[in-house]
Amino acid sequence: MSTATQPFGYSSTTEDVLQGISLKGKRILVTGVSAGLGVETARALVAHGAHVVGTARDLAKADRATAVVRDAAKTSGGSFEVLELDLASLASVRAAADTLIAKAEPLDIIIANAGVMATPFGHTADGFETQFGTNHLGHFVFVNRIASLLRDGGRLVNLSSAGHRFSNVSIDDPGFEHTPYDPWAAYGRSKTANILFAVAFDKRHRARGIRAAAVHPGGIQTELARHMEPGAIEAFITQINEQQAAAGLPPFQWKTVPQGAATSVWAAVVAPAEEVGGKYCEDCHVAHTVPDNAEITVAREGIRAYALDEASAETLWKKSEELVGETF
């Protein structure tokens, strides 16, 4: 892994950040390889010689989507395999983890990439609110169950979002049983949880040199928006651009998928571990903290202080254990 931080930024791609880096001999797990960022993350890592284990809920869809990953493996010396994992079912999560533990093949990096966004109100197979259950609790159980496979000096990268600014976690009402459901508040809670999970995981494993970080990939047009009403994305962008203009900033620009996956790859294999451990990264750098009462806009940089709060991270860890009926 590189020891020097390069001046990468908003428009950097996966190939930019991995230029000159060999990942031969590295085993990397990436969740959510059936579309978008997961496919590009796996492709970039395999293209530089890594062995990637991808996970997907729909293996047939993943097989079609990852032809580019297998093509990259043919010329790089890397390799690729897919494992079935439905994060919205703890039975599936535990079965996938058991499969990996039985194989006992060590991992250098876990990239928790899979997720859902702004879904209608619903529940996972275990009765958790869909976004919190899938984005946070599914990964919480899966990653903790396979944590023993991480080699000393390994890393966990959790994909979060600037959407964490929509809401802090709710320890008292994680399932919206006592408050009206809002799809963006639920998304915000789950993305804040992804950051807090990284903070707590980093604290627990850093004695082995294992570090955890959370990343915001940026605004990318992927399947993640499939649950939104027609026209909702356009209205959202209009609102962002009004905020940008009022602040004297340029209009919002979508990232390409290779630009979106760059921060995940940078935090996983390029950035110095001590720089990103326990932190939230965006545009291939560690984000600065913004006040919790600052205006909510996902186009600006920065992380809310509540998402890095160590006490909150511990409280969420304990609550998550209680909800899934398992201690780690």
C-alpha positions in Angstrom: 0.0 0.0 0.0 1.1 3.5 -0.8 2.5 5.6 2.0 2.2 9.0 0.3 -1.1 10.7 -0.3 -1.5 11.9 -3.9 -3.5 15.0 -4.7 -6.6 13.2 -5.9 -10.0 15.0 -5.9 -13.6 15.2 -7.1 -13.0 14.1 -10.7 -10.4 11.4 -10.0 -11.3 7.9 -11.3 -10.4 4.4 -10.1 -7.7 4.2 -12.6 -6.2 7.6 -11.5 -5.9 6.5 -7.9 -4.6 3.0 -8.7 -2.1 4.1 -11.3 1.2 2.1 -10.7 -0.3 0.0 -7.9 -0.1 -3.8 -7.9 -2.7 -5.6 -5.8 -1.4 -9.1 -6.6 -1.8 -11.4 -3.7 -4.5 -9.2 -2.1 -7.9 -10.7 -1.3 -10.7 -8.2 -1.2 -14.4 -8.7 -0.5 -16.9 -6.2 -2.1 -20.6 -6.4 -1.3 -23.2 -5.5 -4.0 -21.5 -6.4 -7.3 -24.6 -6.6 -9.4 -24.7 -3.0 -10.6 -23.0 0.4 -10.5 -20.3 1.2 -8.0 -19.9 -2.4 -6.9 -19.1 -3.6 -10.4 -16.6 -0.8 -11.1 -14.9 -1.3 -7.7 -14.5 -5.0 -8.3 -13.3 -4.4 -11.9 -10.7 -1.8 -10.9 -9.3 -4.0 -8.1 -9.2 -7.1 -10.3 -7.6 -5.1 -13.1 -4.7 -4.4 -10.7 -4.2 -8.1 -9.8 -6.4 -8.5 -6.8 -8.6 -11.6 -6.1 -12.1 -10.2 -5.5 -14.9 -12.0 -3.8 -18.1 -10.2 -4.8 -21.5 -10.6 -3.1 -24.9 -10.2 -4.6 -28.5 -11.0 -3.8 -29.3 -11.9 -7.4 -26.5 -14.2 -8.8 -27.9 -14.2 -12.3 -28.0 -10.4 -12.5 -24.5 -10.2 -10.9 -23.2 -12.7 -13.5 -24.4 -10.5 -16.3 -23.2 -7.3 -14.7 -19.7 -8.6 -13.9 -18.6 -9.8 -17.4 -16.3 -6.7 -17.4 -14.7 -7.9 -14.1 -14.0 -11.4 -15.5 -12.6 -9.8 -18.7 -10.2 -7.7 -16.5 -9.1 -10.9 -14.7 -8.0 -12.6 -17.9 -5.3 -10.1 -18.5 -4.3 -8.9 -15.0 -3.6 -12.1 -13.1 -6.4 -11.2 -10.8 -9.4 -13.4 -10.2 -13.1 -13.0 -9.3 -15.8 -15.1 -7.7 -19.4 -14.3 -6.6 -21.1 -15.3 -3.3 -24.9 -15.1 -2.7 -25.7 -12.6 0.0 -29.1 -10.9 0.7 -28.4 -8.2 3.3 -32.2 -7.9 4.0 -32.2 -11.5 5.4 -30.1 -12.4 8.4 -30.4 -16.1 7.5 -28.7 -15.3 4.2 -26.2 -13.0 5.9 -25.2 -15.8 8.4 -25.1 -18.4 5.7 -22.8 -16.3 3.5 -20.5 -15.6 6.5 -20.5 -19.3 7.4 -19.4 -20.2 3.9 -16.5 -17.8 4.1 -15.4 -18.9 7.5 -15.5 -22.5 6.4 -13.2 -21.7 3.5 -10.9 -19.9 6.0 -9.2 -17.9 3.2 -7.9 -14.6 4.7 -9.1 -11.2 3.5 -7.0 -8.0 3.2 -10.0 -5.6 2.7 -13.7 -5.6 3.1 -15.7 -3.0 1.1 -19.3 -2.8 2.3 -20.7 -1.3 -0.8 -24.2 -2.7 -1.2 -27.3 -0.7 -0.2 -30.7 0.7 -0.9 -31.9 4.3 -1.0 -35.2 6.2 -0.2 -37.3 3.0 -0.3 -41.0 3.0 0.4 -41.8 2.0 4.0 -41.2 -1.7 4.4 -39.4 -4.4 6.4 -36.6 -6.9 5.9 -37.1 -10.6 6.4 -36.4 -10.1 10.1 -38.8 -7.2 10.6 -36.3 -4.3 10.5 -37.1 -1.1 8.6 -35.8 -1.8 5.1 -33.0 0.8 4.9 -31.7 0.5 8.4 -32.0 -3.3 8.2 -30.3 -3.6 4.8 -27.7 -0.9 4.8 -26.6 -1.1 8.5 -27.8 -4.3 10.3 -27.1 -6.7 7.4 -23.5 -5.4 7.0 -23.1 -5.2 10.8 -23.7 -8.9 11.2 -21.9 -10.0 8.0 -18.7 -7.9 8.6 -18.5 -8.8 12.3 -19.0 -12.5 11.6 -16.1 -12.5 9.1 -13.9 -10.0 10.9 -11.6 -12.9 12.1 -10.7 -13.4 8.4 -9.2 -9.9 8.1 -5.4 -10.1 8.2 -3.4 -7.9 10.5 -3.2 -4.5 8.8 -6.4 -5.0 6.9 -9.2 -2.5 6.3 -12.9 -2.1 6.3 -14.5 0.5 4.0 -18.2 1.3 4.6 -20.0 3.2 1.9 -22.0 5.9 3.5 -23.3 9.1 1.8 -23.6 12.9 2.2 -27.2 11.8 2.9 -26.0 11.1 6.5 -26.8 14.8 7.0 -30.5 14.1 6.7 -30.7 12.4 10.1 -28.8 11.1 13.0 -29.5 7.5 14.1 -32.5 6.9 16.3 -31.7 4.5 19.1 -35.2 4.7 20.6 -37.2 4.2 17.4 -35.0 2.6 14.7 -38.0 1.1 12.9 -40.2 4.3 12.7 -42.8 2.7 15.0 -43.5 5.9 16.9 -42.6 8.5 14.2 -44.0 9.1 10.7 -41.9 7.3 8.1 -39.8 9.6 5.8 -37.7 7.8 3.2 -34.9 10.4 3.3 -34.8 10.4 7.1 -34.6 6.6 7.0 -31.8 6.8 4.4 -30.0 9.4 6.5 -30.2 7.2 9.6 -28.8 4.2 7.8 -25.9 6.2 6.3 -25.0 7.8 9.7 -25.1 4.2 11.1 -22.6 3.1 8.4 -20.2 5.8 9.6 -20.7 5.1 13.3 -20.2 1.3 12.6 -16.8 2.2 11.0 -15.8 4.3 14.0 -16.6 1.5 16.5 -15.1 -1.2 14.3 -11.9 0.8 13.9 -11.6 1.2 17.7 -12.1 -2.5 18.3 -9.6 -3.8 15.7 -6.8 -1.2 15.5 -4.6 -3.1 17.9 -4.2 -5.6 15.0 -3.5 -2.7 12.6 -6.9 -3.1 11.1 -8.5 0.2 10.3 -12.1 1.2 9.2 -13.3 4.2 7.3 -16.5 5.4 5.8 -16.8 7.0 2.4 -19.2 9.2 0.4 -18.8 8.3 -3.3 -20.5 11.5 -4.6 -23.6 11.9 -6.7 -23.7 9.2 -9.3 -26.6 8.1 -11.5 -27.0 4.4 -10.6 -29.7 1.9 -9.8 -29.7 3.2 -6.2 -32.4 5.8 -7.2 -34.8 3.1 -8.5 -37.3 3.6 -5.7 -37.7 7.3 -6.3 -40.8 8.7 -7.9 -40.5 9.9 -11.6 -39.1 13.5 -11.6 -38.0 13.3 -7.9 -34.3 13.3 -8.9 -34.7 16.3 -11.2 -36.5 18.2 -8.4 -33.8 17.2 -5.9 -31.1 18.5 -8.2 -33.0 21.8 -8.8 -33.2 22.3 -5.0 -29.4 21.6 -4.7 -28.6 24.0 -7.4 -30.7 26.8 -5.8 -28.7 26.2 -2.6 -25.4 26.2 -4.5 -26.3 29.5 -6.3 -27.3 31.1 -3.1 -23.9 30.2 -1.6 -22.1 31.5 -4.7 -21.1 28.0 -5.7 -21.2 26.3 -9.2 -24.0 23.9 -10.1 -24.0 20.3 -9.0 -22.3 17.9 -11.3 -22.9 14.1 -11.5 -19.9 11.9 -11.1 -19.2 9.1 -13.5 -19.2 5.6 -12.0 -15.4 5.3 -12.1 -15.2 8.7 -10.3 -17.7 7.5 -7.8 -15.9 4.3 -7.0 -12.5 6.1 -6.7 -13.0 7.1 -3.1 -13.8 3.6 -2.0 -10.6 2.3 -3.8 -8.5 5.2 -2.5 -9.6 4.6 1.1 -9.1 0.8 0.8 -5.7 0.5 -0.8 -4.0 3.9 -1.4 -4.5 6.2 1.6 -2.3 5.7 4.7 -4.2 3.7 7.2 -3.6 6.1 10.1 -5.0 8.9 7.9 -8.3 7.3 7.2 -8.9 5.1 10.2 -12.1 6.0 12.0 -12.7 8.8 9.5 -15.2 9.8 6.8 -13.8 10.4 3.3 -15.1 12.1 0.2 -13.5 13.0 -3.2 -10.4 11.0 -2.2 -9.6 12.9 1.0 -10.7 12.9 4.6 -13.7 15.2 5.1 -13.8 18.2 7.5 -16.5 18.4 10.2 -19.5 20.7 9.6 -21.7 21.9 12.5 -24.7 19.7 13.2 -27.0 22.7 12.7 -25.5 23.7 9.3 -27.9 23.8 6.3 -28.6 20.3 4.9 -27.3 20.1 1.4 -25.7 17.0 0.0 -23.7 18.9 -2.6 -21.4 20.5 0.0 -18.5 18.8 1.6 -18.1 17.7 5.1 -19.4 15.4 7.8 -21.8 16.1 10.7 -20.1 15.8 14.1 -22.8 13.4 15.3 -21.7 10.8 12.8 -18.2 10.5 14.3 -19.3 10.6 17.9 -17.6 7.7 19.7 -20.2 7.4 22.4 -23.0 7.3 19.8 -21.0 4.6 17.9 -20.8 2.5 21.1 -24.5 3.0 21.8 -25.4 2.0 18.3 -23.2 -1.1 18.5 -25.0 -2.3 21.6 -28.4 -1.5 20.1 -27.5 -3.4 16.9 -26.4 -6.4 18.9 -29.7 -6.3 20.8 -31.7 -6.1 17.6 -30.0 -9.0 15.8 -29.6 -11.1 18.9 -25.9 -11.6 18.6 -22.9 -10.1 20.4 -19.6 -9.3 18.7 
